[in-house]
Amino acid sequence: ANAFGVVPTGHPLPSVALWQGSLNTHSPTSPFGKGASVIIPNHPPPQERKPTLSTSKFALFVDLENCGAKVATLQSVLEKVKMRGDILLGKVYGYTDRYSDLKEVLLSNTFTVVPSLRHGISQKNNADILLVLDALEVAFTNPLIDSFCIVSGDSDYTPLVGRLKSMGKFVLGISRSEAASNIFINACNEFQFL
């Protein structure tokens, strides 16, 4: 609010205190008459919202090839993330027909499925690259998402983790112990083993 109690557009209306008293009407800084009532805003400056466990809004990215891709594994991942906040977006990468037993869990949790279509060895990192591109797109375009969960232990995701953290995002990593890279584990804000 400015000196006249005007709140800039886009800010919530402040709580106010009513002040009554005599003002010096001869003072150049006092445009009010003697005995005027003046509304003085009692509103602290807006503070940056820090995500807490109960308010975190997650985007969940699952690399099926690196996480074991079993129904129990995916349900464990969902439980771990839901304990920390709400999942607003979920995507799985590397889906093929061999993972058909995951369909019910994926559909009931509104996951977007990114299939794995390969042609030769040159496409082996295709799903990894798509995951990175999608995560960065969400980070730049969806202001509701303040936390990211990457289900993989692949150290190739370490630069993504660094970039997300530099944008003020919380990054949770989840992986099987045998597939987890120490570099990836240490880069995340928090890491959980399956």
Secondary structure, DSSP 8 states (H G I E B T S, - for coil): --TT----TTS----EEEEE----TTSTT--S-TT-EEEEE-----------TTTEEEEEEEEHHHH---HHHHHHHHHHHHTTEEEEEEEEEEE-GGGGGGHHHHHHTT-EEEE----SGGGTTHHHHHHHHHHHHHHHH-TT--EEEEE---GGGHHHHHHHHHTT-EEEEEE-GGG--HHHHHHSSEEEE-
